[in-house]
Amino acid sequence: HPTFIYSAKFHPNSQEIICTSCYDKVIRIWTIKTKKSQKSGQLLQELNGHQGYINSICFSNNGQNLYSADSAGCIMEWNCYMNNENNRVEKG
């Protein structure tokens, strides 16, 4: 992350997927499952769309949705698609 991280949440259905939100208005999706040659997690996806810094994120109980809120008062809903090959989050 290039700046402050305000929130981080593990996906409720996978303890290998973590979502972080940052002062730079970007949500990042990471996997902490690493190859032996890597020392840290791998960035899977970046989500853009907020106009203010993202200060809160949470998943729905079933993990199918991610919600994010920013300093401009905007709340966004994102659809989460998870499978063994490709983990994706899209704006809902």
Backbone as numpy.savetxt, mean C-alpha at the origin, in Angstrom:
# Nx Ny Nz CAx CAy CAz Cx Cy Cz
11.53 4.95 0.60 10.70 6.13 0.60 11.57 7.38 0.60
11.16 8.39 -0.16 11.95 9.62 -0.21 11.69 10.57 0.96
10.65 10.30 1.75 10.30 11.21 2.84 9.55 10.45 3.93
8.87 11.14 4.84 8.24 10.54 6.00 7.17 9.50 5.63
7.15 8.40 6.37 6.10 7.39 6.25 5.11 7.61 7.38
3.84 7.76 7.02 2.81 8.03 8.01 2.02 6.81 8.44
1.95 5.80 7.58 1.15 4.64 7.92 1.69 3.41 7.20
1.58 2.27 7.84 1.97 1.00 7.23 1.02 -0.08 7.75
0.54 -0.91 6.84 -0.40 -1.98 7.21 -0.05 -3.25 6.44
-0.07 -4.38 7.14 0.03 -5.66 6.47 -1.32 -6.01 5.87
-1.31 -6.68 4.73 -2.55 -7.16 4.12 -3.14 -8.22 5.04
-4.45 -8.19 5.28 -5.04 -9.14 6.23 -4.98 -10.59 5.80
-4.77 -10.84 4.50 -4.71 -12.22 4.01 -3.30 -12.68 3.66
-2.32 -11.82 3.85 -0.95 -12.19 3.52 0.02 -11.40 4.39
0.75 -12.07 5.21 1.75 -11.40 6.05 3.04 -11.11 5.27
3.02 -11.35 3.96 4.16 -11.01 3.11 3.96 -9.70 2.36
2.73 -9.16 2.37 2.40 -7.93 1.65 2.16 -6.81 2.66
2.86 -5.70 2.46 2.68 -4.53 3.32 2.46 -3.30 2.45
1.58 -2.45 2.92 1.23 -1.22 2.23 1.71 -0.05 3.09
2.37 0.92 2.48 2.85 2.09 3.21 2.34 3.36 2.54
2.17 4.40 3.35 1.79 5.70 2.81 2.80 6.73 3.25
2.99 7.74 2.40 4.11 8.64 2.58 3.72 10.10 2.38
4.55 10.98 2.88 4.35 12.42 2.73 4.39 12.85 1.26
4.98 12.05 0.40 5.09 12.40 -1.02 3.82 12.11 -1.81
2.72 11.74 -1.13 1.40 11.51 -1.74 1.32 10.20 -2.52
2.20 9.27 -2.24 2.25 7.98 -2.94 2.05 6.85 -1.93
1.21 5.88 -2.32 1.05 4.64 -1.57 1.94 3.61 -2.25
2.67 2.85 -1.45 3.55 1.83 -2.02 3.15 0.46 -1.46
3.15 -0.53 -2.37 2.86 -1.91 -2.01 4.17 -2.69 -2.10
4.51 -3.39 -1.04 5.77 -4.10 -0.93 5.53 -5.58 -0.63
6.49 -6.40 -0.98 6.54 -7.77 -0.48 7.76 -7.88 0.41
7.60 -8.53 1.54 8.75 -8.74 2.40 9.37 -10.11 2.14
8.74 -10.88 1.25 9.32 -12.16 0.84 10.46 -11.83 -0.12
11.65 -12.20 0.25 12.82 -11.81 -0.53 13.60 -13.03 -1.01
14.38 -12.78 -2.02 15.32 -13.79 -2.48 16.53 -13.76 -1.54
17.29 -14.80 -1.53 18.45 -14.86 -0.63 19.45 -13.75 -0.92
19.50 -13.26 -2.15 20.45 -12.21 -2.51 19.99 -10.82 -2.07
18.70 -10.67 -1.72 18.18 -9.38 -1.29 18.22 -9.26 0.22
18.49 -8.06 0.70 18.52 -7.82 2.14 17.23 -7.21 2.65
16.40 -6.67 1.76 15.15 -6.04 2.19 14.04 -6.37 1.21
12.85 -5.85 1.48 11.68 -6.15 0.66 11.78 -5.58 -0.75
10.80 -5.95 -1.56 10.76 -5.52 -2.95 9.50 -4.70 -3.19
9.66 -3.56 -3.85 8.53 -2.71 -4.22 7.76 -3.38 -5.35
6.45 -3.55 -5.16 5.61 -4.17 -6.18 4.84 -3.15 -7.00
4.42 -2.06 -6.34 3.52 -1.14 -7.02 3.50 0.20 -6.30
3.30 1.27 -7.06 3.08 2.60 -6.50 1.71 3.10 -6.94
0.96 3.68 -6.01 -0.38 4.18 -6.29 -0.39 5.70 -6.14
-0.80 6.39 -7.20 -0.87 7.84 -7.21 -2.32 8.28 -7.32
-2.60 9.50 -6.90 -3.94 10.03 -7.04 -4.32 11.00 -5.95
-3.60 10.99 -4.85 -3.91 11.91 -3.76 -3.31 13.28 -4.03
-4.01 14.33 -3.56 -3.53 15.70 -3.70 -2.81 16.19 -2.43
-3.06 15.54 -1.31 -2.40 15.88 -0.05 -1.59 14.69 0.43
-0.77 14.90 1.46 0.01 13.77 1.96 -0.92 12.76 2.61
-0.61 11.51 2.43 -1.47 10.41 2.88 -1.13 10.11 4.34
-2.09 10.34 5.20 -1.83 10.16 6.63 -2.49 8.94 7.24
-3.28 8.19 6.45 -3.94 7.01 7.00 -4.29 6.03 5.90
-4.08 4.76 6.18 -4.50 3.68 5.27 -5.06 2.54 6.11
-5.98 1.78 5.52 -6.48 0.57 6.19 -7.09 -0.35 5.13
-7.07 -1.63 5.43 -7.68 -2.64 4.57 -9.05 -3.00 5.13
-9.95 -3.40 4.24 -11.20 -4.00 4.69 -10.88 -5.33 5.35
-11.79 -5.84 6.15 -11.53 -7.10 6.86 -11.21 -8.25 5.93
-11.86 -8.30 4.76 -11.62 -9.40 3.83 -10.43 -9.14 2.91
-9.83 -7.94 2.99 -8.64 -7.63 2.20 -8.90 -7.26 0.76
-10.17 -7.14 0.37 -10.48 -6.84 -1.03 -10.41 -5.35 -1.35
-10.37 -4.51 -0.30 -10.30 -3.07 -0.52 -9.26 -2.44 0.41
-8.63 -1.39 -0.11 -7.72 -0.56 0.66 -8.31 0.84 0.67
-8.31 1.48 1.82 -8.81 2.84 1.94 -7.66 3.74 2.37
-7.59 4.92 1.76 -6.54 5.87 2.10 -7.15 7.26 2.27
-6.59 8.02 3.21 -7.07 9.37 3.49 -5.89 10.33 3.48
-6.13 11.55 3.00 -5.03 12.50 2.90 -5.32 13.82 3.61
-4.32 14.68 3.63 -4.40 15.96 4.33 -5.35 16.95 3.66
-5.76 16.69 2.43 -6.72 17.54 1.72 -8.16 17.14 2.03
-8.34 16.11 2.84 -9.68 15.65 3.21 -10.27 14.63 2.27
-9.47 14.07 1.39 -9.95 13.09 0.41 -9.75 11.67 0.94
-10.77 10.84 0.77 -10.67 9.41 1.09 -10.84 8.64 -0.21
-9.91 7.74 -0.50 -9.97 6.94 -1.72 -10.14 5.47 -1.38
-10.84 4.77 -2.26 -11.02 3.32 -2.15 -10.26 2.68 -3.30
-9.49 1.66 -2.98 -8.69 0.93 -3.96 -9.11 -0.53 -3.93
-9.23 -1.17 -5.09 -9.54 -2.59 -5.17 -8.25 -3.39 -5.12
-8.24 -4.46 -4.33 -7.05 -5.31 -4.17 -7.30 -6.64 -4.85
-6.39 -7.02 -5.70 -6.45 -8.31 -6.38 -5.20 -9.08 -6.01
-5.39 -10.20 -5.33 -4.24 -10.99 -4.90 -4.36 -12.41 -5.41
-3.26 -12.90 -5.94 -3.14 -14.31 -6.28 -1.69 -14.70 -6.11
-1.36 -15.91 -6.43 0.00 -16.40 -6.20 1.02 -15.79 -7.15
0.56 -15.26 -8.29 1.48 -14.75 -9.30 1.56 -13.24 -9.34
0.43 -12.54 -9.09 0.38 -11.11 -9.31 -0.49 -10.45 -8.25
0.07 -9.55 -7.48 -0.67 -8.79 -6.49 -0.86 -7.39 -7.02
-2.09 -6.95 -7.19 -2.37 -5.63 -7.78 -3.40 -4.89 -6.94
-3.24 -3.58 -6.92 -4.23 -2.70 -6.30 -4.61 -1.67 -7.35
-5.91 -1.44 -7.52 -6.40 -0.48 -8.50 -7.39 0.45 -7.84
-7.46 1.65 -8.35 -8.38 2.64 -7.82 -9.81 2.16 -8.01
-10.61 2.23 -6.95 -11.99 1.74 -7.00 -12.97 2.80 -7.35
